[in-house]
Amino acid sequence: MMKTLVLGLLSLVLFTFASCKKDPDQSETSAKEDMLINTPWKLNRVTDVDGKVIDRSRLGVFTDAIYAMSIQFQTNNRVRALNESGQVLNGGTWYLKENETVVDIDVSGFAGAFKLVTLSSNSLTLQQSNVQVDGKAQAANLEFIPSR
């Protein structure tokens, strides 16, 4: 009788612990995701891949328009672009890919797989392969700073 009771209690305890699962809606975020999510970003400057600043007057209209936006990455893989008064101008999705070295963004006018060059609490640099500069596509770094 005692063996049966002990086996029953042991089975109950094991079943209880085995049943405890993480809520699938509460996925963990990486440190890079946390930095992206916890900071609204504003385009500070555009440089060529060697770090030389490209004057705004040389940029295409879509890249130049990003200067007027605050980009907010959200926990549900949503991204929003807001104007200076906080109105949502555009939205879409984002994902970290390729071992967190690429940010895949899908927003109208700002879409693609961007190489993640730098990321810290005060700096985000994304490299885009087809930035319009003087009417020609070239690789360039989009350097963001916190917009707070």
PyMOL CGO cylinders between C-alpha atoms (Angstrom):
from pymol import cmd
from pymol.cgo import CYLINDER

trace = [
    CYLINDER, 0.00, 0.00, 0.00, 2.80, 2.42, 0.93, 0.3, 1, 1, 1, 1, 1, 1,
    CYLINDER, 2.80, 2.42, 0.93, 4.63, 1.66, -2.36, 0.3, 1, 1, 1, 1, 1, 1,
    CYLINDER, 4.63, 1.66, -2.36, 1.50, 2.44, -4.34, 0.3, 1, 1, 1, 1, 1, 1,
    CYLINDER, 1.50, 2.44, -4.34, 0.98, 5.70, -2.49, 0.3, 1, 1, 1, 1, 1, 1,
    CYLINDER, 0.98, 5.70, -2.49, 4.62, 6.77, -2.99, 0.3, 1, 1, 1, 1, 1, 1,
    CYLINDER, 4.62, 6.77, -2.99, 4.51, 5.83, -6.70, 0.3, 1, 1, 1, 1, 1, 1,
    CYLINDER, 4.51, 5.83, -6.70, 1.23, 7.69, -7.08, 0.3, 1, 1, 1, 1, 1, 1,
    CYLINDER, 1.23, 7.69, -7.08, 2.61, 10.84, -5.44, 0.3, 1, 1, 1, 1, 1, 1,
    CYLINDER, 2.61, 10.84, -5.44, 5.84, 10.63, -7.45, 0.3, 1, 1, 1, 1, 1, 1,
    CYLINDER, 5.84, 10.63, -7.45, 3.83, 10.25, -10.66, 0.3, 1, 1, 1, 1, 1, 1,
    CYLINDER, 3.83, 10.25, -10.66, 1.69, 13.24, -9.72, 0.3, 1, 1, 1, 1, 1, 1,
    CYLINDER, 1.69, 13.24, -9.72, 4.75, 15.40, -9.01, 0.3, 1, 1, 1, 1, 1, 1,
    CYLINDER, 4.75, 15.40, -9.01, 6.45, 14.37, -12.28, 0.3, 1, 1, 1, 1, 1, 1,
    CYLINDER, 6.45, 14.37, -12.28, 3.25, 14.98, -14.24, 0.3, 1, 1, 1, 1, 1, 1,
    CYLINDER, 3.25, 14.98, -14.24, 2.87, 18.42, -12.65, 0.3, 1, 1, 1, 1, 1, 1,
    CYLINDER, 2.87, 18.42, -12.65, 6.41, 19.50, -13.56, 0.3, 1, 1, 1, 1, 1, 1,
    CYLINDER, 6.41, 19.50, -13.56, 6.19, 17.99, -17.04, 0.3, 1, 1, 1, 1, 1, 1,
    CYLINDER, 6.19, 17.99, -17.04, 2.97, 19.92, -17.64, 0.3, 1, 1, 1, 1, 1, 1,
    CYLINDER, 2.97, 19.92, -17.64, 4.59, 23.27, -16.84, 0.3, 1, 1, 1, 1, 1, 1,
    CYLINDER, 4.59, 23.27, -16.84, 5.41, 24.77, -20.18, 0.3, 1, 1, 1, 1, 1, 1,
    CYLINDER, 5.41, 24.77, -20.18, 6.35, 28.23, -21.20, 0.3, 1, 1, 1, 1, 1, 1,
    CYLINDER, 6.35, 28.23, -21.20, 3.46, 30.19, -22.66, 0.3, 1, 1, 1, 1, 1, 1,
    CYLINDER, 3.46, 30.19, -22.66, 4.01, 30.12, -26.45, 0.3, 1, 1, 1, 1, 1, 1,
    CYLINDER, 4.01, 30.12, -26.45, 2.86, 33.74, -26.65, 0.3, 1, 1, 1, 1, 1, 1,
    CYLINDER, 2.86, 33.74, -26.65, 5.69, 34.81, -24.33, 0.3, 1, 1, 1, 1, 1, 1,
    CYLINDER, 5.69, 34.81, -24.33, 8.77, 34.19, -26.44, 0.3, 1, 1, 1, 1, 1, 1,
    CYLINDER, 8.77, 34.19, -26.44, 12.12, 35.31, -25.10, 0.3, 1, 1, 1, 1, 1, 1,
    CYLINDER, 12.12, 35.31, -25.10, 13.90, 38.13, -26.86, 0.3, 1, 1, 1, 1, 1, 1,
    CYLINDER, 13.90, 38.13, -26.86, 17.62, 38.33, -27.42, 0.3, 1, 1, 1, 1, 1, 1,
    CYLINDER, 17.62, 38.33, -27.42, 19.78, 41.22, -26.24, 0.3, 1, 1, 1, 1, 1, 1,
    CYLINDER, 19.78, 41.22, -26.24, 19.84, 42.63, -29.78, 0.3, 1, 1, 1, 1, 1, 1,
    CYLINDER, 19.84, 42.63, -29.78, 16.08, 42.41, -30.07, 0.3, 1, 1, 1, 1, 1, 1,
    CYLINDER, 16.08, 42.41, -30.07, 15.74, 44.18, -26.71, 0.3, 1, 1, 1, 1, 1, 1,
    CYLINDER, 15.74, 44.18, -26.71, 17.95, 47.06, -27.89, 0.3, 1, 1, 1, 1, 1, 1,
    CYLINDER, 17.95, 47.06, -27.89, 15.95, 47.41, -31.10, 0.3, 1, 1, 1, 1, 1, 1,
    CYLINDER, 15.95, 47.41, -31.10, 12.61, 47.22, -29.30, 0.3, 1, 1, 1, 1, 1, 1,
    CYLINDER, 12.61, 47.22, -29.30, 13.39, 49.47, -26.35, 0.3, 1, 1, 1, 1, 1, 1,
    CYLINDER, 13.39, 49.47, -26.35, 14.57, 52.43, -28.42, 0.3, 1, 1, 1, 1, 1, 1,
    CYLINDER, 14.57, 52.43, -28.42, 12.72, 54.51, -31.02, 0.3, 1, 1, 1, 1, 1, 1,
    CYLINDER, 12.72, 54.51, -31.02, 15.23, 55.27, -33.79, 0.3, 1, 1, 1, 1, 1, 1,
    CYLINDER, 15.23, 55.27, -33.79, 15.74, 58.38, -35.93, 0.3, 1, 1, 1, 1, 1, 1,
    CYLINDER, 15.74, 58.38, -35.93, 18.00, 58.57, -39.00, 0.3, 1, 1, 1, 1, 1, 1,
    CYLINDER, 18.00, 58.57, -39.00, 20.99, 60.75, -38.12, 0.3, 1, 1, 1, 1, 1, 1,
    CYLINDER, 20.99, 60.75, -38.12, 23.05, 60.44, -41.28, 0.3, 1, 1, 1, 1, 1, 1,
    CYLINDER, 23.05, 60.44, -41.28, 23.81, 58.31, -44.33, 0.3, 1, 1, 1, 1, 1, 1,
    CYLINDER, 23.81, 58.31, -44.33, 27.38, 57.32, -45.15, 0.3, 1, 1, 1, 1, 1, 1,
    CYLINDER, 27.38, 57.32, -45.15, 29.07, 55.27, -47.83, 0.3, 1, 1, 1, 1, 1, 1,
    CYLINDER, 29.07, 55.27, -47.83, 30.45, 51.92, -46.69, 0.3, 1, 1, 1, 1, 1, 1,
    CYLINDER, 30.45, 51.92, -46.69, 33.77, 53.61, -45.82, 0.3, 1, 1, 1, 1, 1, 1,
    CYLINDER, 33.77, 53.61, -45.82, 32.04, 56.04, -43.43, 0.3, 1, 1, 1, 1, 1, 1,
    CYLINDER, 32.04, 56.04, -43.43, 32.09, 59.19, -45.61, 0.3, 1, 1, 1, 1, 1, 1,
    CYLINDER, 32.09, 59.19, -45.61, 28.90, 61.22, -45.03, 0.3, 1, 1, 1, 1, 1, 1,
    CYLINDER, 28.90, 61.22, -45.03, 26.58, 61.51, -48.03, 0.3, 1, 1, 1, 1, 1, 1,
    CYLINDER, 26.58, 61.51, -48.03, 24.83, 64.89, -48.21, 0.3, 1, 1, 1, 1, 1, 1,
    CYLINDER, 24.83, 64.89, -48.21, 21.03, 64.66, -48.03, 0.3, 1, 1, 1, 1, 1, 1,
    CYLINDER, 21.03, 64.66, -48.03, 20.68, 66.58, -51.30, 0.3, 1, 1, 1, 1, 1, 1,
    CYLINDER, 20.68, 66.58, -51.30, 22.32, 63.64, -53.10, 0.3, 1, 1, 1, 1, 1, 1,
    CYLINDER, 22.32, 63.64, -53.10, 19.90, 61.02, -51.70, 0.3, 1, 1, 1, 1, 1, 1,
    CYLINDER, 19.90, 61.02, -51.70, 16.81, 59.64, -53.38, 0.3, 1, 1, 1, 1, 1, 1,
    CYLINDER, 16.81, 59.64, -53.38, 13.40, 60.72, -52.13, 0.3, 1, 1, 1, 1, 1, 1,
    CYLINDER, 13.40, 60.72, -52.13, 12.66, 57.51, -50.18, 0.3, 1, 1, 1, 1, 1, 1,
    CYLINDER, 12.66, 57.51, -50.18, 15.90, 57.61, -48.19, 0.3, 1, 1, 1, 1, 1, 1,
    CYLINDER, 15.90, 57.61, -48.19, 15.58, 61.34, -47.57, 0.3, 1, 1, 1, 1, 1, 1,
    CYLINDER, 15.58, 61.34, -47.57, 12.04, 60.84, -46.24, 0.3, 1, 1, 1, 1, 1, 1,
    CYLINDER, 12.04, 60.84, -46.24, 13.35, 58.55, -43.47, 0.3, 1, 1, 1, 1, 1, 1,
    CYLINDER, 13.35, 58.55, -43.47, 14.96, 61.58, -41.79, 0.3, 1, 1, 1, 1, 1, 1,
    CYLINDER, 14.96, 61.58, -41.79, 11.47, 62.83, -40.85, 0.3, 1, 1, 1, 1, 1, 1,
    CYLINDER, 11.47, 62.83, -40.85, 10.45, 59.56, -39.17, 0.3, 1, 1, 1, 1, 1, 1,
    CYLINDER, 10.45, 59.56, -39.17, 10.91, 57.82, -35.87, 0.3, 1, 1, 1, 1, 1, 1,
    CYLINDER, 10.91, 57.82, -35.87, 11.22, 54.06, -36.40, 0.3, 1, 1, 1, 1, 1, 1,
    CYLINDER, 11.22, 54.06, -36.40, 9.80, 51.84, -33.65, 0.3, 1, 1, 1, 1, 1, 1,
    CYLINDER, 9.80, 51.84, -33.65, 10.50, 48.11, -33.58, 0.3, 1, 1, 1, 1, 1, 1,
    CYLINDER, 10.50, 48.11, -33.58, 7.91, 46.26, -31.50, 0.3, 1, 1, 1, 1, 1, 1,
    CYLINDER, 7.91, 46.26, -31.50, 7.93, 42.92, -29.66, 0.3, 1, 1, 1, 1, 1, 1,
    CYLINDER, 7.93, 42.92, -29.66, 5.41, 41.28, -31.97, 0.3, 1, 1, 1, 1, 1, 1,
    CYLINDER, 5.41, 41.28, -31.97, 7.74, 41.74, -34.98, 0.3, 1, 1, 1, 1, 1, 1,
    CYLINDER, 7.74, 41.74, -34.98, 5.80, 44.80, -36.05, 0.3, 1, 1, 1, 1, 1, 1,
    CYLINDER, 5.80, 44.80, -36.05, 7.55, 48.01, -36.99, 0.3, 1, 1, 1, 1, 1, 1,
    CYLINDER, 7.55, 48.01, -36.99, 6.06, 51.49, -37.22, 0.3, 1, 1, 1, 1, 1, 1,
    CYLINDER, 6.06, 51.49, -37.22, 7.25, 54.75, -38.74, 0.3, 1, 1, 1, 1, 1, 1,
    CYLINDER, 7.25, 54.75, -38.74, 5.93, 57.85, -36.97, 0.3, 1, 1, 1, 1, 1, 1,
    CYLINDER, 5.93, 57.85, -36.97, 6.16, 61.51, -37.87, 0.3, 1, 1, 1, 1, 1, 1,
    CYLINDER, 6.16, 61.51, -37.87, 7.37, 64.15, -35.40, 0.3, 1, 1, 1, 1, 1, 1,
    CYLINDER, 7.37, 64.15, -35.40, 3.89, 64.56, -33.90, 0.3, 1, 1, 1, 1, 1, 1,
    CYLINDER, 3.89, 64.56, -33.90, 3.61, 60.81, -33.23, 0.3, 1, 1, 1, 1, 1, 1,
    CYLINDER, 3.61, 60.81, -33.23, 1.20, 59.98, -36.05, 0.3, 1, 1, 1, 1, 1, 1,
    CYLINDER, 1.20, 59.98, -36.05, 1.79, 56.54, -37.58, 0.3, 1, 1, 1, 1, 1, 1,
    CYLINDER, 1.79, 56.54, -37.58, 2.81, 57.02, -41.20, 0.3, 1, 1, 1, 1, 1, 1,
    CYLINDER, 2.81, 57.02, -41.20, 3.57, 53.45, -42.11, 0.3, 1, 1, 1, 1, 1, 1,
    CYLINDER, 3.57, 53.45, -42.11, 3.90, 50.00, -40.62, 0.3, 1, 1, 1, 1, 1, 1,
    CYLINDER, 3.90, 50.00, -40.62, 5.05, 46.52, -41.42, 0.3, 1, 1, 1, 1, 1, 1,
    CYLINDER, 5.05, 46.52, -41.42, 7.14, 43.67, -40.05, 0.3, 1, 1, 1, 1, 1, 1,
    CYLINDER, 7.14, 43.67, -40.05, 10.72, 43.06, -39.00, 0.3, 1, 1, 1, 1, 1, 1,
    CYLINDER, 10.72, 43.06, -39.00, 12.81, 40.00, -38.14, 0.3, 1, 1, 1, 1, 1, 1,
    CYLINDER, 12.81, 40.00, -38.14, 16.39, 39.38, -37.07, 0.3, 1, 1, 1, 1, 1, 1,
    CYLINDER, 16.39, 39.38, -37.07, 17.90, 36.74, -39.36, 0.3, 1, 1, 1, 1, 1, 1,
    CYLINDER, 17.90, 36.74, -39.36, 21.17, 35.02, -40.18, 0.3, 1, 1, 1, 1, 1, 1,
    CYLINDER, 21.17, 35.02, -40.18, 22.37, 34.73, -36.58, 0.3, 1, 1, 1, 1, 1, 1,
    CYLINDER, 22.37, 34.73, -36.58, 21.16, 38.26, -35.84, 0.3, 1, 1, 1, 1, 1, 1,
    CYLINDER, 21.16, 38.26, -35.84, 23.42, 39.86, -38.47, 0.3, 1, 1, 1, 1, 1, 1,
    CYLINDER, 23.42, 39.86, -38.47, 20.57, 40.92, -40.75, 0.3, 1, 1, 1, 1, 1, 1,
    CYLINDER, 20.57, 40.92, -40.75, 17.40, 42.90, -40.03, 0.3, 1, 1, 1, 1, 1, 1,
    CYLINDER, 17.40, 42.90, -40.03, 14.70, 41.96, -42.53, 0.3, 1, 1, 1, 1, 1, 1,
    CYLINDER, 14.70, 41.96, -42.53, 12.24, 44.87, -42.73, 0.3, 1, 1, 1, 1, 1, 1,
    CYLINDER, 12.24, 44.87, -42.73, 9.07, 44.90, -44.79, 0.3, 1, 1, 1, 1, 1, 1,
    CYLINDER, 9.07, 44.90, -44.79, 7.60, 48.40, -44.84, 0.3, 1, 1, 1, 1, 1, 1,
    CYLINDER, 7.60, 48.40, -44.84, 6.40, 50.21, -47.94, 0.3, 1, 1, 1, 1, 1, 1,
    CYLINDER, 6.40, 50.21, -47.94, 9.24, 52.46, -49.09, 0.3, 1, 1, 1, 1, 1, 1,
    CYLINDER, 9.24, 52.46, -49.09, 11.72, 50.91, -46.66, 0.3, 1, 1, 1, 1, 1, 1,
    CYLINDER, 11.72, 50.91, -46.66, 11.96, 47.20, -47.29, 0.3, 1, 1, 1, 1, 1, 1,
    CYLINDER, 11.96, 47.20, -47.29, 14.77, 44.72, -47.58, 0.3, 1, 1, 1, 1, 1, 1,
    CYLINDER, 14.77, 44.72, -47.58, 17.38, 42.69, -45.77, 0.3, 1, 1, 1, 1, 1, 1,
    CYLINDER, 17.38, 42.69, -45.77, 19.69, 45.18, -44.05, 0.3, 1, 1, 1, 1, 1, 1,
    CYLINDER, 19.69, 45.18, -44.05, 23.09, 44.15, -42.71, 0.3, 1, 1, 1, 1, 1, 1,
    CYLINDER, 23.09, 44.15, -42.71, 23.27, 45.00, -39.01, 0.3, 1, 1, 1, 1, 1, 1,
    CYLINDER, 23.27, 45.00, -39.01, 26.57, 46.90, -38.84, 0.3, 1, 1, 1, 1, 1, 1,
    CYLINDER, 26.57, 46.90, -38.84, 26.32, 48.27, -35.29, 0.3, 1, 1, 1, 1, 1, 1,
    CYLINDER, 26.32, 48.27, -35.29, 23.78, 48.14, -32.50, 0.3, 1, 1, 1, 1, 1, 1,
    CYLINDER, 23.78, 48.14, -32.50, 24.03, 49.63, -29.03, 0.3, 1, 1, 1, 1, 1, 1,
    CYLINDER, 24.03, 49.63, -29.03, 21.69, 51.57, -26.78, 0.3, 1, 1, 1, 1, 1, 1,
    CYLINDER, 21.69, 51.57, -26.78, 22.68, 54.80, -28.57, 0.3, 1, 1, 1, 1, 1, 1,
    CYLINDER, 22.68, 54.80, -28.57, 23.49, 53.70, -32.12, 0.3, 1, 1, 1, 1, 1, 1,
    CYLINDER, 23.49, 53.70, -32.12, 21.99, 51.57, -34.88, 0.3, 1, 1, 1, 1, 1, 1,
    CYLINDER, 21.99, 51.57, -34.88, 23.67, 51.25, -38.27, 0.3, 1, 1, 1, 1, 1, 1,
    CYLINDER, 23.67, 51.25, -38.27, 21.97, 49.33, -41.06, 0.3, 1, 1, 1, 1, 1, 1,
    CYLINDER, 21.97, 49.33, -41.06, 23.68, 48.76, -44.39, 0.3, 1, 1, 1, 1, 1, 1,
    CYLINDER, 23.68, 48.76, -44.39, 21.42, 48.90, -47.42, 0.3, 1, 1, 1, 1, 1, 1,
    CYLINDER, 21.42, 48.90, -47.42, 22.68, 47.63, -50.77, 0.3, 1, 1, 1, 1, 1, 1,
    CYLINDER, 22.68, 47.63, -50.77, 20.61, 49.86, -53.05, 0.3, 1, 1, 1, 1, 1, 1,
    CYLINDER, 20.61, 49.86, -53.05, 20.46, 53.42, -51.72, 0.3, 1, 1, 1, 1, 1, 1,
    CYLINDER, 20.46, 53.42, -51.72, 19.84, 55.99, -54.43, 0.3, 1, 1, 1, 1, 1, 1,
    CYLINDER, 19.84, 55.99, -54.43, 22.73, 58.48, -54.47, 0.3, 1, 1, 1, 1, 1, 1,
    CYLINDER, 22.73, 58.48, -54.47, 22.93, 60.92, -57.38, 0.3, 1, 1, 1, 1, 1, 1,
    CYLINDER, 22.93, 60.92, -57.38, 20.40, 58.77, -59.22, 0.3, 1, 1, 1, 1, 1, 1,
    CYLINDER, 20.40, 58.77, -59.22, 22.43, 55.55, -58.95, 0.3, 1, 1, 1, 1, 1, 1,
    CYLINDER, 22.43, 55.55, -58.95, 22.03, 52.65, -56.55, 0.3, 1, 1, 1, 1, 1, 1,
    CYLINDER, 22.03, 52.65, -56.55, 24.91, 51.97, -54.19, 0.3, 1, 1, 1, 1, 1, 1,
    CYLINDER, 24.91, 51.97, -54.19, 25.56, 50.38, -50.82, 0.3, 1, 1, 1, 1, 1, 1,
    CYLINDER, 25.56, 50.38, -50.82, 25.31, 52.82, -47.92, 0.3, 1, 1, 1, 1, 1, 1,
    CYLINDER, 25.31, 52.82, -47.92, 25.06, 52.85, -44.14, 0.3, 1, 1, 1, 1, 1, 1,
    CYLINDER, 25.06, 52.85, -44.14, 21.95, 54.29, -42.52, 0.3, 1, 1, 1, 1, 1, 1,
    CYLINDER, 21.95, 54.29, -42.52, 23.05, 55.54, -39.10, 0.3, 1, 1, 1, 1, 1, 1,
    CYLINDER, 23.05, 55.54, -39.10, 20.28, 55.92, -36.52, 0.3, 1, 1, 1, 1, 1, 1,
    CYLINDER, 20.28, 55.92, -36.52, 20.27, 57.45, -33.04, 0.3, 1, 1, 1, 1, 1, 1,
    CYLINDER, 20.27, 57.45, -33.04, 17.60, 57.32, -30.33, 0.3, 1, 1, 1, 1, 1, 1,
    CYLINDER, 17.60, 57.32, -30.33, 14.74, 59.70, -31.12, 0.3, 1, 1, 1, 1, 1, 1,
    CYLINDER, 14.74, 59.70, -31.12, 13.70, 60.36, -27.51, 0.3, 1, 1, 1, 1, 1, 1,
]
cmd.load_cgo(trace, "trace")
